């Protein structure tokens, strides 16, 4: 009797050990597609950190975060913001990486405001049914470069997350989230 009980325990432990990696791998897959709006500082203040930052973006964002079917739009925030890349991600991500590696630095100020307005309008237009995740990431060499763009955007700070590294920083935000939060709060309060 004890032998059968021990065999059952050993069998359950063995199955648990062998099946766990498969469950962990399956849980790591995102099923909702992502729209990534990547705004990169290409002003003179970004020159010193450009290589380090672009390598991080290529490794952490393009290789790890983005998966097939996600949409990527990249802005160069120099003297005037301009879209430099827009594509649906496929199996190969080399074009996006090459575009980032070949960014041209120019001007003293970064036009984050123009890029943010454009990203917000595109996010509202491209995802009206909210069946995709919208993710806006601003990458800058300093808070000084980000400050003019964010001065009048109190809601952007309220619904954002900042990550600081040694010589550069990232602000992750959704410029259109304030309206959705207000609607959700009103809906919640209406159901009480």
Residue, then its C-alpha position, 0 to 999 in steps of 0.5 A: x500500500x505504501x509502495x503504491x502511494x509512493x509511486x503515485x507521488x513520484x509520478x505526480x512530481x515527475x509529471x510536474x517537473x517535466x510539464x512545467x517548462x511547457x506551461x511557462x513557455x505558453x504563458x509567455x506568448x501575447x495574444x493581443x496585437x500591439x501598435x508600438x509608437x516609438x519616438x526617438x530623440x535625434x537632437x544633438x543632446x542624444x549623440x553621446x548615448x545614441x549607440x548604447x540606446x539604439x542597441x538597447x531598443x533593438x534588443x529589448x523592444x524589437x527582438x523581445x517585445x515585438x512579435x509577428x503581426x505587431x505594428x511599429x511606427x518610428x519617429x525621428x524627433x529632431x528639429x521637426x518630428x518625422x515618421x521614418x519607419x512604419x511596418x507590420x512586423x514579420x518574421x524578420x525584423x532587420x529593416x527596423x533595426x537598420x533604420x534605427x542604426x542609421x538615425x541622423x542627429x541634427x538640431x539642438x531641440x527635439x520635437x517630441x510635441x509634434x511626434x506625440x500629437x501625430x502618434x495620438x491621432x494615429x492611435x485613435x484612427x488605427x485602433x478605433x475598436x480597441x482590439x490592439x494594445x497601443x504603446x507609445x515610447x519616448x526615448x531621450x538623452x535627457x529630461x531637459x529634451x523631454x521637458x518642453x514637449x511634456x510641459x502642457x501634458x499633465x495627463x501624460x505624466x499622470x498615466x505614464x511610466x519612466x525608466x532612467x538609465x545611466x545616460x538616457x531615459x524612456x517615458x512610456x505613455x498612452x496619450x489617449x488614455x485620459x479619455x478612456x480612464x474618464x469614460x471607464x470611471x463614469x461607467x463604473x460610477x453609473x453602475x453603482 
